Every structure is written in structure tokens, then in C-alpha cells.
Amino acid sequence: MEFADTMPAESAPSSFRPDTGAGETIRFAVGAGSLGAVLVAESARGLCAILLGDRPEGAIRELESRFPDARLLRDDPGLDPSLRQIVAFVEDPARGLDLPLDLRGTPFQHQVWQALRDIPAGATASYSAIAAQIGAPKEAYAVGEACAANVLAVAVPCHRVVRKDGTLAGFRWGFKRKRALLTREGGLLA
């Protein structure tokens, strides 16, 4: 999987401004899977959002909120191959995913997201373990915030992060989806 990192030149948190998509065209497509609506959005650099939802309209509103200054262009035919690959990956994580990603976030978020991508399917890690792995052992809460900021569902597998005691914690797209994804990956929570 290729990753195009979009982050500020300076690493100080105060220098980061959310990427609103100003001056960009972002194409998107919406489909359905067993976990509900799946929205895939692509910039010139790669997939910049994979959103899950109960209804397509909610996923589209979330995309509009994430990139308020971008020109959003619905392109179901053009993105059909990517959408099919994402839906298939959600249904069967063992398939793998080979699509370029356009990650947008702070340097800290990028560290967390890389650590999440290093968790193999069928395994989980705690927020505190991720914090320790990236050299910020006291930042478990910030790891949770980085997971919540992730807009690339399943490609950046924040669903694999659990509490220290192994129980489920929050998930941007709901506990039911988190449980289903983990179950598909290895029956951990069946």
C-alpha cells in the first residue's frame, strides 16, 4: 500500500491547520456493504477518506464537513474499482488492500496511524501500548483522539485499538461495526 503524507512542514502542533481541501477536486463514490453505506473519496494523491455509515447521505455529509473547501464530485463509475476493493476488504480483511492513501493530519497523528497499520489483522493493541510504541507513553488519550480523527476506515485500522483490559472502546463508526470488523479478522470477539 502506498501512502502520500500530507502534513505541515513544521512539527509543532500550533503550526497545523486542518486540511479543508481548498483548491482541490475530490472525487467520491458511495456503495453498500454488510456494515452499511461505504463512501470512498479520492484526491489526486490517493484515497483521502473511507467513511462508513448507516445511510449514504450521512457519509456524504461527513465528507462535506471534512473537506468544506474542496470541489466534491460524485464519480461512482470512475471510483467503482476502488469502492469494490474497499467493500471486499471490509467483508474479508484477509484479502488485503492495495490502494494509494492520502493521509492528512498532524505529525503525531501520522505516528499513531502508522502504528495502527502495523497491527496485523486478527490482533489488537491498547491505546497505552500504541502510545508506548511511538515513544509517547503518557499520551494514551491523545492516541484515542488520533484514532477518532482517522477518516480512512479499515485502511488505517483504528478498530484494532482496545482498552488496556482488552474491552472495546469508542469507534468513530460505532461499536457494532467495530465488533463486526474484529470478529471478521479473527473471531476475537465472537
Steps between C-alpha positions, in 0.01 A plus 500: 500500500636843411462798728515866404551697816350845516618673813647836590868571448538595865421240760374733773131434571425872481620507139242244385190623325232252403504420130166619368569400140529858375570507127460123461258280318414192699310227322281264699276198462254336734405134519365251747644214699385285787599776746295767324595779263863525388633825355836514325656840419812558293726800454771529236735324749281205601209405722441780748188357666332166553187563701245257640145589588143390536390694192683644199375851578670495841832392350474774236430762770806378693712537185365852442583587861854358471581682175277811501717696257553223242306449182328168570412304190294182515663247266348158563614355164858632529550383857312172466820286504623667820158481661472130417846433646413686823164320539670165436769587757235588760328167435825297500804676652727211398475630139728790583477848357724646233390856435694826535401700809510875549540533877436847639580585858750618756839334540372334819193366318726362227706315762185350651354407161823328400495302823140400427595380152767284666239307704432180303146389420373282781697686766426799722704751699409731785513877484778498758698238303479716187608804702802310633583366153523850354710628789224695676404269790290763679293584193243217492216754494663681205527164322124466544452846352717407201288187450187715509651736240565215257278526191643197322292221655653151470801628300630658822358238736404699808244226571793285620563728800338397829522594867789372710275226642410382147146635498362708216538874512351766274495474124415783264256277313342325801559203730294265284727561199813473714389167640407372152837602353696337780290184480563476124871538554539212737198422708650693792165622622263237363 
